[in-house]
Every structure is written in structure tokens, then in C-alpha cells.
Amino acid sequence: MSGLEWALLAAMVGLATLVLVAISLGARALRRIGSVTVTPPSDDPAFVAEKDRQEQSLAALRTAADEASSSVDTAKSAAAAARADAAAAKAEASAARAEAQRVLDAARAEADTVLDRAHRQAEQDAEQVRASARRSGEREISLLASTTREQAAEVERRAQRMDERERLHTEEAERLAERERQLTAKATELAARKAALQAREAALTEAEEKLKRELERVAGLTADAARAELVEAIEGQAKREAAILVRDIEADARNTAEQRARHVVVDAIQRVASEQTAESVVSVLHLPGDEMKGRIIGREGRNIRAFESVTGVNLIIDDTPEAVLLSCFDPVRREIGRLTLEKLVLDGRIHPHRIEEVFETARHEVERLCQRAAEDALVEVGITEIHPEMVSLLGRLRYRTSYGQNVLKHLVETAHIAGIMAAELRLDVPLIKRSAFLHDIGKALTHEVEGSHALIGADLARKYGEAEEVVHAIEAHHNEVQPQTIEAVLTQASDACSGGRPGARRESLEAYVKRLERIEEIAAGKTGVEKVFAMQAGREIRVMVKPDDVDEIGSAVLARDVAKQIEEELTYPGQIRVTVVRESRVTEIAR
């Protein structure tokens, strides 16, 4: 029996016991009630209460008996259901055992079949392997046989080549022996001819001496005197032809120099104009945010049109984050436009009427700054009694640059340099400083008046009552007019000193780096060079050579070659010093 059947049986036994106990208790109570012979009076409350209690107990017992009977019935039905389930379970177990037996039998049969098939497959595979091995062996044997045949043929061919080579060597030996015999015969013949030539040469020498003595006797001159006279005549003719050639070359150079110079200047302007313009005519104004660009443009672009028409400055608004560009060739007008836009951005109110108001304020502010900068420069240089219009023009140079050098600061620097040179030469220092300080004043009007800034500046100086020496120094500082006075010459010299000093003027960083790299490449490409150092912004180059590979004379030759190649290949301001260092070091340790 299963565990479920045992549990049902135990439940049935418990319920039966409970029913029997209840029945016995009920029977006992009935007997006790029936055994009472004395019937108390019906009106006795105690009797009535006892009777009620007994009736209640009897009803409770009957109820318990009924519940026990129902429980017994339920237990019986449960037992019947349990027996039915047990029978079903037995049937299922029997079916499962039968199915398991069937599956086991099928598995055994399948295993036998698979085992038999595996045996057959193994035999087939073994047969295939044996056949494959047999075929592979046959191929190897055939390959070895063919290789052996090829090797035998190669050995035979090599033997034939060796026989042929031996035959050729024999023939070559015979030819060499024959050639040696011929050379011996020719050597004998040459010895005879050499003896004959020596005898003939002696005869010719003797005849030449006789002829020479006869010529000296007839001409009355010795051979050395005749040679000197001939050389002198040829030298005079060569000098005359060289002088004619030099004169023709100089005339041709004078005729073509000006035209070639114009071409060179035009090419230089064409190459650097775009880059220099981009650097010198554009200002950048940073914005607090990109949304400010829309306010600057305004509705349908009215703000930007009003700004450009009022200030005369082109406003470029592109994809650059938080920045706009202001472009104008007039640096003062560009600065007024930049200051106007800066004030508008800070204020936040941008409309055409407000632009005009802020522009007037910015213009007066820039004029005050220019006036103050010109007065400070005049005080620094020590110049007084100058026309107010000249002061205004000098102030405009505060925003003008030349190759990155501020023009007003350049004028102050030039005046100081000219004053120092004038003091050393015991000349009129104030006059020369005045000439040097005013020499570039024409640059304040180069965008308004056509012509060279030197000639424009000379006209301004003459207009506002400057001395003739100052006017001439201004107009001659770039050789538009030939300098005729000491003041003009010193103005030229001080201008060159200020503009040519290292760091005064800017050049492209890329061109600067390429020039330094090319200088080092030129020196490093020479034989015996160990290290190369470009110093002082490329104005000096130190070349370290290996002392074992380059001697003292070689060092001098190397320095000259490097300098000449730099002159031929590179373009640079000023001069470059090439220093070759040859150093021998011997180190010993004292122990």
C-alpha cells in the first residue's frame, strides 16, 4: 500500500473511534435519564432547569452523533475515492512499467543496431584510410622517382657544363699563350722604335737649339724677352676687351635694373598682400553669447546695415563662436567701430538711432585717446611748438601698424636713435629728432591721399610750417628724393635701425619655422657635421663638427660653403652668422 492509502485508513479509524465514543456517551445519558423514578413536581425550578440542561445535552449529543455519522460517510466516500485513486495509480504504474520495458527493449535494439553500424563504418573508414595511404605512398614513390630523375639529369647537365667550361678554359689558355708571344714580339719592336725615337728627339733638340740661336741672332732679342713682350701685348688686349665688356654689362644693367626691380616688387606685393591685409585690417570683438549675433543683425538686417553706414566699417558675422569681425582699411575708423559695437553689446539696446548716438560717443573718445597718445609721444621725445593739425595726425598713428610694428612707437624710437647719433656727431639734436619723429607722418593719410607716404608727409610738413631741413628729411627717407643733408641721412639710418632690430616687425610663424628648419638642414647635410643649432631667431647658426673628420682648413671651407648656400637658397632680413666649432676633448681620471 502507498502512503496515501495508509493516511486514509488512519483517518477512517480515528473517525470510527470518535463516533463510537459519542454513541456510548449518548446511551449512558439516556439510561441515566430513564432510571429516575421520582418525578418531581413540574413546578420545581431546579427540576425544570435540570431537565432543560439534560435536553440540551441530549440535543448536543444527537447533533454530535449526526456529525459523526456524516463524518463517517465522508470518510467512507474518501476511502472509496482513495481506493479508486490507488487502483488508477496501480494501473498507471503498470502501464509505466510496461512502457519502460518497451522503451528499454527498443533502446537495446537500437543500441545493437548502432553498434553494428559503427562496426561496419569503422571497417569502411579503415579500408578508406588504407586505400588513401596506399595512394599517397604511390604518389610519394612517383614523386621521389621523378625527383631522382631530375637530379640525375641536373647532374648530367652540370657535368656537360663543366666539360664545356674546361674546354673553354683550355682554349683561353691557348689564346693567352699566343697573346703573350705577340706581346713579347711587340715589346721588342717597341724597344727598337723607342731607341729610334730617342735618337730622333736628340737630333730635333739639337736642330731646335741651332734655330733658336739663329733667331736670337737675327731678331736681337732673347727668348725670355720675346715671351715677356708677347704676354704684355696679350694682357693689354685682354684688359681692353674686359673693360669694354664691363661697360656693356653696366649699361645693360642700368637699362634693365629699374624694370626688373618693378617686377620683383610687384611679385613680392602679390605674394604678401593677402596675408598682410588679413592681419592688419581686421579686428575681433568677443561677444557674451551667440544669441547676441541675432540682435546685432536686427530685424531683416536693419541694425547691421545702419551700423555699416554710420561707422563705415564692414561687420562680418560668421560661424565663429561668440565673436564677430570688423574689417576696414582705416585703423582709426575701425577702432571707432569696434568701440561702438562694444558699447552697444554692453548696453544691450541695439537699434539704428542708438547706433548713431553710441557712434558719436565712441568717435569723441577715440579722438581724445589719439590726442592724448600724440601729446605723450611729443613729451617723451621733447618736441614743442608743433601745429595742432600735426598733433591730430600723429595721434591717428596710434592705431596704425607697419608689419606688426606700431607706427607711433616706431616714430618715438626712431627719434631717440637719431638723437643719440646726432649727439655723438655733435650736430643739432632737436632738429634731427624732429625730422626723425615726423618722417612717417604721411602714413596717417595714405588711405585718403594718393602717393608715397614720404611725399605726403613732406607736403604736410611744408603746409604746416616745418623747416626745410625737416621737409627734405621726410621726403628723402625712402629715396624718392636723393638725400642731400645730414639730417636726411641720419633719418634714414635711424628708421632702418628701428625697423630692422630683432622683434620689431612680425613675420609669418610658418615662414619663420620653415626658414630655421631649412638653415639647420643645409648645415646638417654637410660631411662631418655632428650637431647644428640655430640661435638668436635664426640670425646665428652654430655648427658642431667631428674633429676626426674635419680639420681646421676643412672647418673654414665648411663655414664658407654653408654661408654661400644659405645666401643662394633663403630670403631673410639682415645677415646670418655661421660659426663652425671644432673641439677636441681628452679626458683622464686620476685615481
Secondary structure, DSSP 8 states (H G I E B T S, - for coil): --HHHHHHHHHHHHHHHHHHHHHHHHHHHHHHHHT------TT-HHHHHHHHHHHHHHHHHHHHHHHHHHHHHHHHHHHHHHHHHHHHHHHHHHHHHHHHHHHHHHHHHHHHHHHHHHHHHHHHHHHHHHHHHHHHHHHHHHHHHHHHHHHHHHHHHHHHHHHHHHHHHHHHHHHHHHHHHHHHHHHHHHHHHHHHHHHHHHHHHHHHHHHHHHHHHHH---HHHHHHHHHHHHHHHHHHHHHHHHHHHHHHHHHHHHHHHHHHHHHHHHHHHHHHHHHHSEEEEE-S-THHHHHHH-GGGHHHHHHHHHH--EEE--S-TTEEEEE-S-HHHHHHHHHHHHHHHHH---SHHHHHHHHHHHHHHHHHHHHHHHHHHHHHHT--S--HHHHHHHHHGGG-EETTEEHHHHHHHHHHHHHHHHHHTT--HHHHHHHHHTTTGGGGGTTTS-S-HHHHHHHHHHHTT--HHHHHHHHTTTSSS---SHHHHHHHHHHHHHHHSTTSS---HHHHHHHHHHHHHHHHTSTTEEEEEEETTTTEEEEEE-TTT--HHHHHHHHHHHHHHHHHH---SS--EEEEEE---------
